[in-house]
């Protein structure tokens, strides 16, 4: 049974072997609350009529599994609302989901989501088979092992992509810059996620790369911050590219290093418009006086968008790179019997100034793309521009 206390921010439920992701927006677990429909509002006799007809007429009664019928009906109910982040997880899927939130796994190391009704790579994770194979944020997954992925849910896709270490999955990928599809074969491996790294650039610029907002990031960031404050660094470039999200509390903790206590980090806007939850910075603000620039791209999602939006709205910090993913909704995990659960979208995220993130994303102040030729020659024009801008700040 899930006993989530923390909320997590990921575009979906998968990392194809790792879903902290950060997966599926903010979650909070609790027992489901049951609502009895008013008389006459729902006629369940249709369901039972269909069930009885199936039992009566289907040619092979040994293939009829009552539990699967119930799970299928609940899954169809969740899918009927047309929201890619509202899903049903049967006990087996729920167990995998919980494992994804707690460890390292076998897969390819890429997070996927549904964007504009297409199965899309949100971000390949650093030092994983997906990154080494050349997957990029925004890649559209057309087929998985020759199976059409156009109508797949993220859960169906991840079941096909996962597999034992050393085995191969073949993805048919469409990338806009190619103008066509290409097959990419990826050998599955155990996925271990890096959290944060930093180096000194141009003698006095702390270049911080955050790869995900995991449980350990708060303590690891503290160590990095101490090192930066003891270094010659006078400016900061914060790189959130390819970071698909993580825990809300972690994003709030990190914001507290860069914002003054009490400044707004995030607004959750619920169905009841009169009920909003406001998350504020609660840290020590020891990096709040460092001039800085933030890097984002299509793989920056959820918690990354929250932090980037908070820094821009509160400190007018420039965002450089490409438009972010646009994962701006809040999910709640409602536990059901037998270890299953529903993940239900209950709210939207707003930046401190009230801008909607969902389906919109963050538009960079300075837009710069990275093309395939840049990758080939290991050139990073986005980082180069960020360093140019931050070096001009005082």
C-alpha positions as CSV (number, residue, x, y, z in Angstrom):
1,X,0.0,0.0,0.0
2,X,1.3,3.5,-0.8
3,X,1.8,5.8,2.1
4,X,3.0,8.8,0.1
5,X,3.6,11.9,2.2
6,X,5.7,13.7,-0.4
7,X,4.4,15.1,-3.6
8,X,6.4,14.3,-6.7
9,X,6.6,16.1,-10.0
10,X,7.2,14.1,-13.1
11,X,5.6,14.3,-16.5
12,X,4.4,10.8,-16.4
13,X,4.8,7.6,-14.6
14,X,7.8,6.4,-16.3
15,X,11.4,6.5,-16.7
16,X,11.4,3.4,-18.8
17,X,13.3,1.7,-16.1
18,X,13.3,4.7,-13.8
19,X,10.4,6.8,-12.8
20,X,10.9,9.0,-9.9
21,X,9.6,10.9,-12.3
22,X,9.5,12.2,-11.4
23,X,7.0,10.7,-12.7
24,X,3.7,12.1,-13.1
25,X,3.5,15.3,-11.5
26,X,2.8,15.8,-7.9
27,X,1.4,12.9,-6.0
28,X,-0.1,12.4,-2.6
29,X,-1.4,9.1,-1.4
30,X,-4.5,8.5,0.7
31,X,-7.4,6.2,0.9
32,X,-10.1,6.6,-1.8
33,X,-13.2,8.5,-0.8
34,X,-16.3,6.8,-2.1
35,X,-19.2,8.8,-3.5
36,X,-22.6,7.0,-4.1
37,X,-24.2,8.3,-7.3
38,X,-27.6,9.9,-6.9
39,X,-30.5,7.6,-8.0
40,X,-31.1,7.8,-11.7
41,X,-27.8,9.5,-12.6
42,X,-25.9,6.3,-13.6
43,X,-27.5,3.2,-14.9
44,X,-25.1,0.3,-14.1
45,X,-27.4,-2.2,-15.7
46,X,-25.7,-1.6,-19.0
47,X,-22.4,-2.9,-17.5
48,X,-24.0,-6.0,-16.1
49,X,-25.9,-6.6,-19.4
50,X,-22.7,-6.5,-21.3
51,X,-20.9,-8.7,-18.7
52,X,-23.7,-11.3,-18.9
53,X,-23.7,-11.3,-22.7
54,X,-19.9,-11.9,-22.7
55,X,-20.3,-14.7,-20.2
56,X,-23.1,-16.2,-22.2
57,X,-21.8,-15.9,-25.8
58,X,-18.0,-15.8,-25.8
59,X,-16.6,-18.9,-27.4
60,X,-13.9,-19.7,-24.8
61,X,-15.2,-19.2,-21.2
62,X,-11.8,-20.2,-19.8
63,X,-10.4,-16.9,-21.1
64,X,-12.9,-14.8,-19.2
65,X,-11.3,-13.5,-16.0
66,X,-13.6,-11.5,-13.8
67,X,-10.8,-9.6,-12.1
68,X,-9.4,-8.5,-15.4
69,X,-12.9,-7.4,-16.5
70,X,-13.1,-5.1,-13.4
71,X,-9.6,-3.7,-13.9
72,X,-10.4,-3.1,-17.6
73,X,-13.6,-1.3,-16.7
74,X,-11.8,1.0,-14.2
75,X,-9.0,1.7,-16.7
76,X,-11.6,2.6,-19.3
77,X,-13.3,4.9,-16.8
78,X,-10.1,6.7,-16.1
79,X,-9.2,7.0,-19.8
80,X,-12.6,8.4,-20.6
81,X,-11.8,11.8,-19.1
82,X,-9.2,12.3,-21.9
83,X,-6.4,13.3,-19.5
84,X,-3.0,11.6,-20.1
85,X,-2.1,11.9,-16.4
86,X,-5.3,10.4,-15.0
87,X,-4.7,6.6,-14.9
88,X,-5.6,3.3,-13.2
89,X,-2.8,1.0,-11.9
90,X,-3.6,-2.6,-11.2
91,X,-1.7,-4.2,-8.3
92,X,1.2,-5.3,-10.5
93,X,1.5,-1.9,-12.2
94,X,1.2,-0.2,-8.8
95,X,4.1,-2.3,-7.4
96,X,6.3,-1.4,-10.3
97,X,5.5,2.3,-9.9
98,X,6.4,2.2,-6.2
99,X,9.7,0.4,-7.0
100,X,10.4,3.1,-9.6
101,X,10.1,5.8,-6.9
102,X,12.5,4.0,-4.6
103,X,15.5,2.6,-6.4
104,X,17.6,1.9,-9.5
105,X,16.1,-0.2,-12.3
106,X,16.7,-2.0,-15.6
107,X,15.6,-0.1,-18.6
108,X,17.0,2.4,-21.1
109,X,16.9,5.6,-18.9
110,X,14.5,7.9,-20.7
111,X,11.3,9.4,-19.4
112,X,8.3,9.5,-21.8
113,X,5.1,11.4,-21.8
114,X,2.1,12.1,-23.9
115,X,2.4,15.5,-25.7
116,X,-0.1,16.7,-28.3
117,X,-1.5,13.1,-28.2
118,X,1.9,11.6,-29.2
119,X,4.2,9.4,-27.2
120,X,7.2,11.6,-26.7
121,X,10.6,11.4,-25.1
122,X,10.7,13.9,-22.3
123,X,14.3,13.5,-21.4
124,X,17.0,10.9,-21.8
125,X,18.8,10.7,-18.4
126,X,22.5,11.4,-18.1
127,X,24.9,8.4,-18.6
128,X,22.2,6.0,-19.6
129,X,21.6,3.8,-22.7
130,X,19.0,6.3,-24.0
131,X,21.5,9.1,-23.9
132,X,24.3,7.1,-25.4
133,X,21.9,6.0,-28.2
134,X,21.2,9.6,-29.1
135,X,17.6,10.0,-28.0
136,X,16.6,13.7,-27.5
137,X,13.8,15.6,-25.7
138,X,10.9,15.9,-28.2
139,X,11.6,12.7,-30.1
140,X,8.3,11.0,-31.0
141,X,8.1,7.3,-30.5
142,X,6.3,5.8,-33.5
143,X,6.9,2.1,-32.9
144,X,8.3,-0.1,-30.1
145,X,9.6,-3.4,-31.3
146,X,7.6,-2.9,-34.5
147,X,4.3,-2.3,-32.5
148,X,2.4,0.9,-33.4
149,X,2.8,3.3,-30.5
150,X,0.4,6.0,-31.8
151,X,-2.4,4.9,-29.5
152,X,-0.4,3.6,-26.6
153,X,-0.6,4.9,-23.0
154,X,2.7,5.6,-21.2
155,X,2.1,2.5,-19.1
156,X,1.7,0.3,-22.2
157,X,4.8,1.8,-23.7
158,X,6.9,1.3,-20.6
159,X,5.9,-2.4,-20.4
160,X,7.3,-2.9,-23.9
161,X,10.4,-0.9,-23.4
162,X,11.5,-2.4,-20.1
163,X,13.2,-5.8,-20.0
164,X,16.2,-7.7,-18.7
165,X,19.6,-6.2,-18.6
166,X,21.5,-6.9,-21.8
167,X,18.5,-7.3,-24.0
168,X,17.6,-4.9,-26.8
169,X,14.6,-2.8,-27.6
170,X,14.1,-1.2,-31.0
171,X,12.4,2.2,-31.2
172,X,11.2,3.8,-34.4
173,X,11.8,7.5,-33.7
174,X,10.6,10.6,-35.6
175,X,12.6,13.8,-35.1
176,X,11.5,17.0,-36.7
177,X,15.0,18.0,-37.8
178,X,15.3,14.6,-39.6
179,X,12.0,14.9,-41.4
180,X,11.7,11.2,-41.3
181,X,11.7,8.2,-39.0
182,X,14.8,6.2,-37.9
183,X,15.2,2.9,-36.0
184,X,17.2,3.1,-32.9
185,X,18.3,-0.1,-31.1
186,X,19.0,0.3,-27.4
187,X,20.5,-2.3,-25.0
188,X,18.8,-2.3,-21.7
189,X,20.9,-1.8,-18.5
190,X,20.6,-1.0,-14.8
191,X,19.7,2.7,-14.5
192,X,21.4,4.7,-11.8
193,X,20.6,8.3,-11.7
194,X,23.0,11.1,-11.2
195,X,21.6,14.0,-9.1
196,X,23.9,17.0,-9.3
197,X,27.4,18.1,-10.6
198,X,29.1,21.5,-10.7
199,X,32.3,23.0,-12.2
200,X,33.9,26.4,-12.3
201,X,33.6,28.1,-15.7
202,X,35.4,31.3,-16.9
203,X,37.2,31.5,-13.6
204,X,34.3,32.8,-11.5
205,X,31.1,31.2,-12.8
206,X,29.6,28.2,-10.9
207,X,28.0,25.9,-13.5
208,X,25.5,23.7,-11.7
209,X,23.8,20.8,-13.4
210,X,20.8,19.3,-11.7
211,X,19.6,16.1,-13.3
212,X,16.5,15.3,-11.2
213,X,14.9,16.5,-7.9
214,X,15.3,13.3,-6.0
215,X,15.2,12.7,-2.2
216,X,18.9,13.1,-1.8
217,X,19.3,16.3,-3.8
218,X,18.6,18.7,-0.8
219,X,21.6,17.3,1.1
220,X,23.8,17.1,-2.0
221,X,22.9,20.6,-3.0
222,X,23.9,21.8,0.4
223,X,27.4,20.4,-0.1
224,X,27.6,21.9,-3.5
225,X,26.5,25.3,-2.2
226,X,29.1,25.2,0.5
227,X,31.8,24.5,-2.1
228,X,30.6,27.3,-4.3
229,X,30.6,29.8,-1.5
230,X,34.2,28.8,-0.6
231,X,35.3,29.0,-4.3
232,X,36.1,32.1,-6.5
233,X,32.6,31.9,-8.0
234,X,30.7,35.2,-8.2
235,X,28.0,34.1,-10.7
236,X,25.9,31.0,-11.3
237,X,24.5,29.2,-14.4
238,X,21.9,26.7,-13.3
239,X,21.3,24.0,-15.9
240,X,17.9,22.3,-15.8
241,X,18.0,20.9,-19.3
242,X,16.8,17.3,-19.6
243,X,15.6,17.3,-15.9
244,X,12.1,15.8,-15.9
245,X,11.3,16.7,-12.3
246,X,11.2,15.1,-8.9
247,X,9.8,15.9,-5.4
248,X,8.0,19.1,-4.7
249,X,9.6,19.5,-1.3
250,X,13.0,19.2,-3.0
251,X,12.3,21.9,-5.6
252,X,11.0,24.1,-2.7
253,X,14.2,23.4,-0.7
254,X,16.5,24.3,-3.7
255,X,14.4,27.5,-4.4
256,X,15.1,28.5,-0.8
257,X,18.8,28.9,-1.6
258,X,18.1,31.4,-4.4
259,X,15.0,33.2,-3.0
260,X,14.3,35.2,0.1
261,X,12.2,33.4,2.7
262,X,8.5,34.0,2.0
263,X,8.8,34.5,-1.7
264,X,6.3,32.3,-3.7
265,X,7.7,29.2,-5.4
266,X,4.5,27.7,-6.7
267,X,0.7,28.1,-6.7
268,X,-1.6,25.1,-7.0
269,X,-5.0,26.1,-8.6
270,X,-7.8,23.6,-7.8
271,X,-11.2,22.9,-9.3
272,X,-12.6,25.0,-6.5
273,X,-11.1,28.3,-7.6
274,X,-11.4,29.7,-4.1
275,X,-9.0,27.1,-2.9
276,X,-5.3,27.6,-3.8
277,X,-2.3,26.2,-2.1
278,X,0.8,28.5,-2.1
279,X,4.3,27.1,-1.6
280,X,6.9,29.6,-0.4
281,X,10.7,29.6,-0.1
282,X,11.8,28.6,3.3
283,X,15.6,28.4,3.0
284,X,18.6,30.5,3.9
285,X,18.8,32.5,0.7
286,X,22.6,32.2,0.8
287,X,22.8,32.2,-3.1
288,X,20.2,34.9,-3.6
289,X,22.7,37.6,-4.3
290,X,24.6,35.7,-7.0
291,X,23.8,37.0,-10.5
292,X,22.5,33.9,-12.5
293,X,21.0,32.5,-15.7
294,X,18.9,29.3,-16.0
295,X,19.1,26.8,-18.9
296,X,16.0,25.0,-20.0
297,X,14.9,22.8,-22.9
298,X,12.1,20.4,-23.9
299,X,13.3,18.0,-21.4
300,X,12.8,20.4,-18.5
301,X,9.6,19.4,-16.9
302,X,7.5,19.6,-13.7
303,X,9.8,20.4,-10.8
304,X,12.3,21.9,-13.2
305,X,9.7,24.3,-14.6
306,X,8.5,25.2,-11.1
307,X,12.0,26.2,-10.0
308,X,12.8,28.0,-13.3
309,X,9.5,29.9,-13.2
310,X,10.0,30.9,-9.6
311,X,13.4,32.3,-10.3
312,X,12.2,34.3,-13.3
313,X,9.1,35.6,-11.6
314,X,10.8,36.6,-8.3
315,X,14.3,37.7,-9.5
316,X,13.8,38.4,-13.2
317,X,16.4,35.7,-14.0
318,X,16.8,35.1,-17.7
319,X,15.9,31.6,-19.1
320,X,18.1,30.5,-22.0
321,X,17.5,27.5,-24.4
322,X,14.3,26.1,-25.7
323,X,10.7,26.0,-24.5
324,X,10.1,23.6,-21.6
325,X,7.9,20.5,-21.7
326,X,4.8,22.0,-20.1
327,X,3.9,19.5,-17.3
328,X,1.8,21.7,-15.1
329,X,-0.8,19.6,-13.4
330,X,-1.1,18.0,-10.0
331,X,-1.9,14.3,-9.5
332,X,-3.3,12.6,-6.4
333,X,-2.9,8.9,-5.8
334,X,-6.1,7.4,-4.5
335,X,-5.6,3.9,-3.1
336,X,-8.0,1.2,-4.0
337,X,-8.4,-2.4,-2.6
338,X,-6.0,-5.2,-3.6
339,X,-3.0,-2.8,-3.9
340,X,-4.4,-1.0,-7.0
341,X,-4.8,2.8,-7.2
342,X,-6.0,5.7,-9.3
343,X,-3.8,8.6,-10.2
344,X,-6.1,11.6,-10.7
345,X,-5.4,15.1,-11.9
346,X,-6.7,17.5,-9.2
347,X,-5.1,20.8,-9.9
348,X,-3.0,23.0,-12.2
349,X,0.3,24.7,-11.4
350,X,0.8,28.4,-11.7
351,X,4.1,30.3,-11.5
352,X,4.3,33.0,-8.8
353,X,3.0,35.6,-11.2
354,X,0.0,33.3,-12.1
355,X,1.2,31.9,-15.4
356,X,-0.1,28.5,-16.4
357,X,2.5,25.8,-17.0
358,X,0.3,23.0,-18.3
359,X,0.5,22.4,-22.0
360,X,2.2,25.8,-22.3
361,X,5.6,25.4,-20.7
362,X,8.1,28.2,-20.1
363,X,9.3,30.2,-23.1
364,X,13.0,31.1,-22.8
365,X,13.9,34.8,-22.8
366,X,16.8,33.9,-25.1
367,X,15.9,31.1,-27.5
368,X,18.7,29.0,-28.9
369,X,18.5,25.5,-30.4
370,X,21.1,22.7,-30.4
371,X,21.3,21.0,-33.8
372,X,22.7,17.6,-34.6
373,X,25.9,19.1,-35.9
374,X,26.5,20.8,-32.6
375,X,26.2,17.4,-30.8
376,X,28.6,15.8,-33.3
377,X,31.3,18.4,-32.6
378,X,30.4,18.6,-28.9
379,X,29.4,22.2,-29.1
380,X,26.9,23.7,-26.7
381,X,25.7,27.1,-28.0
382,X,23.0,27.3,-25.2
383,X,25.6,27.1,-22.5
384,X,27.9,29.5,-24.4
385,X,25.1,32.0,-24.5
386,X,24.3,31.6,-20.8
387,X,27.9,32.2,-19.9
388,X,28.0,35.3,-22.2
389,X,24.9,36.7,-20.5
390,X,25.9,35.9,-16.9
391,X,29.3,37.4,-17.4
392,X,27.6,40.7,-18.3
393,X,25.6,40.7,-15.0
394,X,26.7,42.5,-11.9
